[in-house]
Amino acid sequence: KASTRRVYSIPLSAYTSEAAQTDSTPCIAARGFNLCENDEENVVAANFLPIGTKLHIPELYGNRVFTVVDRMNARYERHVDVWMKNKADAKTFGRKRAMIEVL
């Protein structure tokens, strides 16, 4: 059977649970997912994929599975924001363009 996976080349950035980058409840993602309690760098924010969508970012993370748990500012239509624990790591990540594979 042919693969039905969708692949996109899109901009990526990173964010942390900090009010300046999110809102007044920086640990709480869309639909109540608690980023700080989860405490694993395996989640992303994206507006163009449904909450709960699983994806890979093979160029950067190999086979690590990420889950869409959050949304971004509406101006970011086709973009993925990777959640990170550490602000310095997020700054180092910066902005990239990479392929994502929707599982």
N, C-alpha and C positions, 0 to 999 in steps of 0.2 A: 504494500500500500504506500502511496506517495505521502510524503510528509505534509501535514496541514499546518505546520508551525508558521507563524508570521514573523518576519524579520524586518526591522526598521533601523535605518541609520539616523540617529537623532542626537541633539545636544544633551549632555549630562552635566549636572552640578551636584553639590553636596550641601546638606544642612544638618544642624544639630538642634537639640531641644533647648532653645534659648528664645525667650520672649521677643527679642529684637528680630529674629528670623522667622517667627511663627505668629503667635498671638498671646493672649493672656494665660493660656493653658498650654504651655509648650510641650508637655509630655503627652498630651492627648491628641491623637491623630483623628482623622475622619472616622465617624461611627464609633468613637470611644476607645479605639485601640490605644493602649498605653505603651508608648515607645520606651519610656524609662524603666518600666517593670519588665518589658520584654528584654531590654538591654542587649540585643544582638543586632549586629550590623547586617541584617538580612531583609530590610524593608526599604521601600521607595515610595515617593509621591509621584503621581502622574495623573493628568486630567483626561487623557485619551484612552485609558484602559479602565475597565471596571475594577472596583475595589475587590480584592481577593485574587486578582490575576497573578499568576506565577511567571517569572521570566529569568533568563540568564543574560549576563553581560560578558560573553566569552572572552573578548579581547582584554578585559580588565580583571575579571574574577573567575575565569574558567567555568566550571560547572556549578558554582554557588547559585543556589536558588533564592531569588528575591521575591517578595510578595508586595503588591500594591496595597498600601494601608492608608494612604493620605492623599490629599489634593494639594495643588499649587495655586498660586495666584492665577486668576483667569487669563491673564495675558500669555501664559505659557501653555500653548495648545499641544504641541508635540515635543515634549521635553520630559526627562526623568530626573528627579532629585533623589540622590542616595542619602539615607539617614546615617549619620556617623555619631559616635559617642563623644568624640573629641573635636573641639572647634579648630585646633591647629591642623588636624588631619583633614578636616573639611576645606580649610583654606589651601592646604597643599594640593588637594585634589583639583581645586579650581574648576575650570570649565573644560569639557572635553567633548569630542564627538566620537561616538562608538556605535557598533551594531548591538541591538538588543534582540533577543529571540524570545517570543512569547510562547510559553509552553502550553 
